[in-house]
Amino acid sequence: MPSLEQGSNRIVIAGASSLLGAELRSLLEESRFAGAEFRLVDEEIAVGVLTGAGGEPAVVQPVEEGTFEKAGKIFFTGSVDFTRANLGLAKSAKAQIIDLSGATAAETSTLSWFPKLDTLLAREFPKDAGIFAIPSAAATAASSLALGLSKIGISRMVMICFQAVSEAGRAGIEELESQTGQLLSFQGMGQPVFDTQVAFNLLDRFGPGSKQKLHQVRERLRAETRACVTKKSILPALQLIHAPVFYGTAFTACAELVPGTKIDRVIAVCQNAGFVFPSDGAAGPSNVSVAGEKEAHLARPEEDASQPGAWWFWGAADNIRLPAANAVKLAEMLP
């Protein structure tokens, strides 16, 4: 539904204290929305946090009855629960809603979007959608790879994504930093966020007392990818693993293509799907090398010599910058 407040320059960032919310605000202030009136809101625990908007000091406010009134655009960048609790109020404001939290990905009224998706799905840009969903970096990479490879014939794809602690926010980053130092100093370690050792450790789940649930993030990844791929390609099998790193999403995938497919063709369809490849002789991408980048990066694909037609892919993306940048691009395309 088109916004009734399309002429409004008020932008609400719901989840403003999150890493994603802060990154989004920074990018919006560098875009054509630099002069907008920003309203920053979040959950009760973050209310009162001093931050900035439009070059001026700003305090994060709670969501109240008139929070979304006269907003032209509303961005959700917080938790899934926070988005779901406030989505109804946001809808009543008749603003354009852009969801980066994953809460609305599975809803039929939601339109998933990232810069290359319209081309990959051979559809017109649907500017009149009621709610837009910006997939996570991992889901964007999975969808782009599956849809890109479908142009040359793909029968199966399996991807494993490696999640950084920054997905749990600043508290997750601080816990990994603290645990790393404590373990190197042979001290007992705290684990209030993850309820387990995350430093120097790969995990498929956190401790039972943690509010961070990898299986929920895994289901979000699958739902976002399903919404993007639709029926245009095979749906990849997806797994999510915790990696003991601060930032970035890394992933490895194996795709079964038509035997005899040439490497140049594989690279070409991946580039057309939006992936960036390193220059000749350069090291492959890593969660460190892609920091600050707005696109997902891929290493040169390799065919498995023991399984003709099976190709291995390795890539990485900035888990904060990529979705935030995509949300800004989408907002600039909307009326």
Rosetta blueprint (number, residue, H / E / L):
1 M L
2 P L
3 S L
4 L L
5 E L
6 Q L
7 G L
8 S L
9 N L
10 R E
11 I E
12 V E
13 I E
14 A E
15 G L
16 A L
17 S L
18 S L
19 L H
20 L H
21 G H
22 A H
23 E H
24 L H
25 R H
26 S H
27 L H
28 L H
29 E L
30 E L
31 S L
32 R L
33 F L
34 A L
35 G L
36 A L
37 E E
38 F E
39 R E
40 L E
41 V E
42 D E
43 E L
44 E H
45 I H
46 A H
47 V L
48 G L
49 V L
50 L E
51 T E
52 G E
53 A E
54 G L
55 G L
56 E E
57 P E
58 A E
59 V E
60 V L
61 Q E
62 P E
63 V L
64 E L
65 E L
66 G L
67 T L
68 F L
69 E L
70 K L
71 A L
72 G L
73 K E
74 I E
75 F E
76 F E
77 T L
78 G L
79 S L
80 V H
81 D H
82 F H
83 T H
84 R H
85 A H
86 N H
87 L H
88 G H
89 L H
90 A H
91 K H
92 S H
93 A L
94 K L
95 A L
96 Q E
97 I E
98 I E
99 D E
100 L L
101 S L
102 G L
103 A L
104 T L
105 A L
106 A L
107 E L
108 T L
109 S L
110 T E
111 L E
112 S E
113 W L
114 F L
115 P L
116 K L
117 L H
118 D H
119 T H
120 L H
121 L H
122 A L
123 R L
124 E L
125 F L
126 P L
127 K L
128 D L
129 A L
130 G L
131 I E
132 F E
133 A E
134 I L
135 P L
136 S L
137 A H
138 A H
139 A H
140 T H
141 A H
142 A H
143 S H
144 S H
145 L H
146 A H
147 L H
148 G H
149 L H
150 S L
151 K L
152 I L
153 G L
154 I E
155 S E
156 R E
157 M E
158 V E
159 M E
160 I E
161 C E
162 F E
163 Q E
164 A L
165 V H
166 S H
167 E H
168 A H
169 G L
170 R H
171 A H
172 G H
173 I H
174 E H
175 E H
176 L H
177 E H
178 S H
179 Q H
180 T H
181 G H
182 Q H
183 L H
184 L H
185 S L
186 F L
187 Q L
188 G L
189 M L
190 G L
191 Q L
192 P L
193 V L
194 F L
195 D L
196 T L
197 Q L
198 V L
199 A L
200 F L
201 N L
202 L L
203 L E
204 D L
205 R L
206 F L
207 G L
208 P L
209 G L
210 S L
211 K L
212 Q L
213 K L
214 L H
215 H H
216 Q H
217 V H
218 R H
219 E H
220 R H
221 L H
222 R H
223 A H
224 E H
225 T H
226 R H
227 A H
228 C H
229 V H
230 T L
231 K L
232 K L
233 S L
234 I L
235 L L
236 P L
237 A E
238 L E
239 Q E
240 L E
241 I E
242 H E
243 A L
244 P L
245 V L
246 F L
247 Y L
248 G L
249 T E
250 A E
251 F E
252 T E
253 A E
254 C E
255 A E
256 E E
257 L E
258 V L
259 P L
260 G L
261 T L
262 K L
263 I H
264 D H
265 R H
266 V H
267 I H
268 A H
269 V H
270 C H
271 Q H
272 N H
273 A L
274 G L
275 F L
276 V E
277 F L
278 P L
279 S L
280 D L
281 G L
282 A L
283 A L
284 G L
285 P L
286 S L
287 N L
288 V L
289 S L
290 V L
291 A L
292 G L
293 E L
294 K L
295 E L
296 A L
297 H E
298 L E
299 A L
300 R L
301 P L
302 E E
303 E E
304 D L
305 A L
306 S L
307 Q L
308 P L
309 G L
310 A E
311 W E
312 W E
313 F E
314 W E
315 G E
316 A E
317 A E
318 D L
319 N L
320 I L
321 R H
322 L H
323 P H
324 A H
325 A H
326 N H
327 A H
328 V H
329 K H
330 L H
331 A H
332 E H
333 M H
334 L L
335 P L
